[in-house]
Amino acid sequence: MSTLPVVAAVDGSHDSLRALEWAADAARRRAVPLRVAHVRQYAHWAQPDVLAAGSGDPQDDPVLDQVRSHLEGRAGQPDTEYVGLEGAAGAVLPELGATAQLLVLGSRGRGGFASLLLGSNSMAAARDAECPVVVVPRPGREVHGEAPGGPGSRVVVGLKVDGPDEATLQFAFAEAARRGARLQAVAAYPWPAQPWMMPGEMPPPIVDQDVIEDETRVLADGFLAPYRERHPDVPVQLTPEAGDAAGYLVAASRDADLVVVGRHRRRLLSPVRMMGSVTHAVLLHAASPVAVVPPSPPAD
């Protein structure tokens, strides 16, 4: 088991304190330390294009003092260290993922436009960090569509049947096991089918949606099988859905403990990191915390 810490990024906002609570609980479940990090922005006189991030004194940081008071005296509190950093938060926060097993932050911080659903620092961390990133939303987000009922904890994972990622599925199963939760795997398939045709070609036969759904279920069951064997105590609910994957995942986020989505791999001709449109939409609209998991390293 990894002993790397769970890192909570704080800035004194209510959003970051909610993320701190989530991170402290995650550290307890993993039996690892909690690292609380505050990135102080540049002084007003600093050059805006200078990225000289350095260590600050955590004993001389009002935000970290606030967090110490917030956590003081709690039973079962994990070993906690406090780190003060200086620089541009959007650049410094993703770097914290290099020495963490999980990076947790709120969907909005103190800066930026209050009307935005997701802050730029949260977006940068989810896109660029080397470890999984959990973004904790503000309470009260309304989601539409039908979500599965039933009592008990639930972890939702998006399953791409045309290219499932091992790291995403493993993270989701492990998180469900820690929480004693059931796992809901949402496997979306494109519908209605849009065949591509050359001019003059005969149209293909009409595709039966039931056939596509059955094929999706069979493929998804096959991908889930090895994780079910590793985590036999995790009940699995497979949900094949037609059409918009992001919409189903957002609907499923209502009353969920966590929604787990993957991040795109770097591509040869586009080496920058990308989240993907589904992951982006889920981060913007999900009612539950969202974990964005970096892709598994490519096979040799």
N, C-alpha and C positions, 0 to 999 in steps of 0.2 A: 504494500500500500504506500502511495506517495505521501511524504511528509511535507511537501511544499504547502505554503499557507494558502488560505482563502484571503483575497485582498478586497477590502471595501474602500472605494474612493469616496471621500466626503468633501463637502464644501460649506457646511453649515446650514444648508437648505433642508426643508422638510423632506424633500425627495431623497436626499442623500442619507438622512437618518432612517428612512424606511429601508433603503438599500443596506444600511449598516445592520439593521435588525435581521434582514434576510441572510446577510453574510455571516453574522454570528451564529445563527441557527445552522447554516450549512457547515461551518467549521466544527460545531459540536457533533453533527451527524457523521462527519468524516474523521473526527478525533484528531484534528490538525490545528496549528495555531491560526489566529486571526491577525492580519496585518491591516492597520488602518492608515490610509495614505491621504494626505492633503497636498494638492499642487497649488502653490501660490503663484498668481499671475505676476508678470513683470511689473516693476515699479513704473510709475507714469512717465519717468524720464528715459526709460530704456528704449533702445532701438527696436522697432516692431519686428524687424526681420532677423533679430539675433535669437538663436535658439540655445542659449547657454543655460541649460537646465542643470541645476546643482542641488546638493543637499542643503536643506535648511535645518534649523534647530527645532526639533519637535517639542522642546520644553518652552519655546517662546512662540507659540502658535495658538491664538484664541480659538480657532476652529477645533484643533485637537484637544484643547482644554475642555471645550464643550462636550466632545465625545467622551472624554475620560469621566466627566461628571455623569453623563448619560448612562454609561456602563458600570459605574462604580457600585460595588457591593452586590452584584447579581450572582445568584447561585448558578453553578454550572458554567460560568463564563470561561471560554477557552483562553489559553495563554494568548495575550494580546500585546503587540508592539505597535508603536506609533511612528510614522515616517512623514517628515515634512520635506517637500520638494519644491523647486522653483522652476518656472518656465511656462511654456504654452501647454495647457492641459490636454489639448487635442493631440499633441505630440508625445507628452510624457506619459499619459495614462496607458496607451497601448504598450509601452515599453515595460510596464509593471507585469504584464502577462508572461514575460520571459522567465520569471522566478515565482510563478504562482500556479496553482492547479485550477483556480477559478478567480475571475475578476468580476466584482459586483458593483453596480452603480445605478443611480436613479435615472429616470427618463429625462428629467430636466434638472438643471442646476440654477445657480443664482444669475448667471449671465444670459445674454441673448434675448430673444423675443418670447414673452410669456405665452403667446398664442401658438407657438410651435408645439407639435405633438412629441417631438423627439429632439433633444439638444444635439449640437454638433459634436460635443465631446463623447456622448454616448454612442453616436453613430461612428465616430472614429475608432473608439475602443472595440466595438462589435465587429468592425471591418478589419482591423489591423492587428489586434492582440494575438499572441501565439497560443494562448489558452482559451478555453470556453469563457464567454462573457455572458453574465446574467444582467438584464436590464429590468428594473423594477418600476412599473408604471405608477402614475398617480391613481388613487382610488376613484371609483365612480365612472370609469370609462364604460360607455354603453356599446354593446355589440349586438348585432342583429343575426337572425337565423336561429335554427334549432340546435341546441347543444344537448348531448346525451345526459339523461338524468341519472339518478341513483346515488345512494349515499357513499361516503368514503372519499379518500384522496384519489386524485387522478392526475397522471402525467400524460401529456399529449405529445406525439412526435409526428413530424411530416416525413412520409416515406416515398421516395422517388423510385418507382418500380423500374424505370429505364436507367437508373444509375444510383442505387442506394449507397450511402456512405457509412462505412463501418464505425467511424468515430461517433457519428450522430446517434446511431442505434445503440451503441454500447453505452454512451452517456445517458440516454433516456432510460434504458433498462436499469442501469446502476442507480439512477436517481429514484426510480420507482421502487426499487428494492429497499433503499435507505428509508423511504417514507412509508413503506407498507402500502403502496398505492397500486391501483391497476393502471396498465399502460394502454392508452388509446392510440393506435397507429392509423393515421389518415393517409390513404393512398388514393390520390386523385388521378383520373385519367381524362384525356381530352375528349370533349363531347360538346356539340355534335362533331363527328369526324369531318375533316376538311381535306379530301384527297387532292393531290396536286396533279394536274393534267396538262399535257401538251396539246396545242391546237390540233383538232381532228381526231384525237383519241376517243375511244369509247369510254363512257363513264364506268367506273368499277361497280361491282355488285353492291347493293345496299347492305350496310353493316348493321347487324343486330346489336343493340346496346347491351342486352343481357349477356351476349357472348363476350363483349369487351369487358364487362364487369366481372364475369366469371374468370376470364384470363388474368385480369388484374388481381383478383383475390388469390388465384393459384400462385402467381409470381410473388406476391407479397408474403404469402404463407411460407414459401420457400426461403425467402430472405430472412424472415423472422425466426425460422426454426432453430438455428444454432444459438441465438440469444435466449430463446425459451429454454433450451437445454442448460445453459449456464445459469439462468435465473428461474428455476422451476417454481418458485414461490410467487412470481409476478403474474397475476392474471392479465391476459392480453385480449383486447377488443380491437379487431380489425375492421376498419370502416372504409370500404371503397366508395369514392364519391366522383360524380361526373362533373367535370368543368373546373371551376376556379379553386385551386388549392389554397390560396391565401384566404379566401372567404370562408372556407370550411374550417381552417385552422383558427381563424379569429373567432368564429362562432363557438368552436370547441373550447376556447380559452375561458369562457364564462364558468366561474366556480372551479377552474382547474388550479392545481398547485403550480404547474409549470407547463409551458409550451417549448418544445425543443425543435430547433430548425438548424439546418446546415448552412455553411458558407461555401461559395463557389471556389473551385480550384483556380490557381493562377494558370493562365493559358500561355502558350508559346509566344504568340504575337501580341498578347496583352498581359504583361507580367505583373501589373498592379493587382492588389487584392480587390475582390468584388464580393458583395454579399448576395446579389441576386434579387430579382423583383419580388419573389414570394417572401423571402426573409425580411426585406425592407418593409413590405406591407404589414407583415405580422408585428414587427417592432413598432410600427406607427399606431396600430389599432387594437392589439390584443389587450384584454382586460386583466390577464394574469402576467406574472413575470415571464420573460422570454429568455431562453438560453440559446446563444448563437455559438455553434461548435465549429472550429476550424476543420477542414477536410483531413482525412487520413493521408499520411505520406504516400506518394505514388509507389507502386510496386516496381522493383528493379526490372 
